Amino acid sequence: MRSRLPGHTYPSIYQPLADTLANCADIEVVLTFTEIEAIIGRPLSVTAHADRHWWSGKNHPHTRAWRALGWRARLEQPAARVRFTHVDGVGKR
């Protein structure tokens, strides 16, 4: 599946999450694992639930989905959620 944004292609599993972030007007979004799983339509991996590097790595195909849009992710445990922050401090452009 391709991104709806020109020049960006994401892994199909995370396309809905990338689309959600691309359409977000806020500079910060906090999503629970349950909310993310509802967005992508499948359970997150065990690694996603436990490893902060899974969310913040620069070279993972899944992190490229949001990093290409200017978002960074930080795992917040034990709250079972992820904080996405737009790096340039502005939301939807």
N, C-alpha and C positions, 0 to 999 in steps of 0.2 A: 504494500500500500504506500502511496506517495503522500507527502505532506501537501497541504493546501496552500502552503507558502512557496512562492517560486524559489527554485534553487536548493530546496531542503528535502531530503529523503530520510525517513526514519524507519527503524524496524517496525513492522506492522503491529506488533503487540503493544507498543508504546505510542503509536500514532494518536489514539484518543487522548492520552495524557498530554502529549505535545499540543494537540489542538485546544485542549482545555486551558493550558497555560498561555498559548498564543492569543486567546480571546479574553484573557484576564486583564482587567483595568487596574488591579492593585499591584503594588510593588512587592508584596509578600502574601503568600498563600500557604496555609497549613492544612494538610490533608491527612486524615487517618489512613491506616492500611486498608480498612474496610472501604473507605471512599475511593481510594486509588484502585482497588480491586473492582469496584463497581464501574469505574471509568474505563478500565482496560478490559473488563469482561472476563477476568480469570484471576485465580489466586496468585499472589506474589510468591516468589521462591523463598525457601527457608533462609537463604543467604540475604535476601532483601530485608527480611525481618530482623536480622541480627548484625549485619556488617555495615558500618557507616561508609566504608570505601565503595560498597556496591552503589551507593547513591552519589558519591562525590567524585568517583574516578573520572579522569579525562578521556581515557581511551576505550571505554566500554561502549558498545553500540547503543545500549539503552540510555546511557547518560548523554550521549550526543543529541538525543531527541530534544531534551530541554536546554542543554548547554548552547546549542546552535541558535536558540531563541533568546539567549542572554540570561537564562535562569540558572541558579545554583541550588543544589538540594542539600539539606542536612538532616540526617536521621535523628529523631528525638526519642530516646528510650529512657525509661520504660513506658512512655506515653503511647507507643505504637503509632507514631505519626511522622510525617516528613514536612519540614519547613522549606518551601521554595522561595527564594529571594531573587528579584531581578537586579542584576549587577549594576546597571546604569542608574538605578534609583527611580525609574519611571515604569509605569505599567504599560498598558496597551498603547502602541504608538500609532 
